[in-house]
Amino acid sequence: MTILISDMNKINKFFLILVFILNFFIRFYNLGFNPSVRKISNENFITDSGNLIVDLHLNKIEDSFGLEREIKMMQGVVEVGLFNNIADTVIVGKEKSTEIFSRK
C-alpha cells in the first residue's frame, strides 16, 4: 500500500501541478498551461540535481492520465507531479484537521 501525504496547498479549486524539468518550458505557454518558474525569496528554486521546477496553473483537469502522458512526452520534462496510480490513500493536512482520501 502507498500513502501520499500533502497539505492544503495541493488541494484547492484550481489545480497547481509541479513539473520537474530541464531548462525548457516555452511549449507550456503555447499549450495554455500558464507556467511559472517556482521561486523562493525571489530566486529560481533549483533542485538538488540543478534543475528548475515549473508550476503549471490549470483551471481544471479533464483527463489526468492523458495530461501526465502529454507532459512527460515533452522534450526536457523529467517528472510530473500528478502521481496517477501511485497512492492508495492520500492524507491532506489542513490548518486544524486532516482529510483522508482512499482509492475506490
Order of alpha helices (4+ residues) and beta strands (2+ residues): beta-beta-alpha-beta-beta-beta-beta-alpha-beta-beta-beta
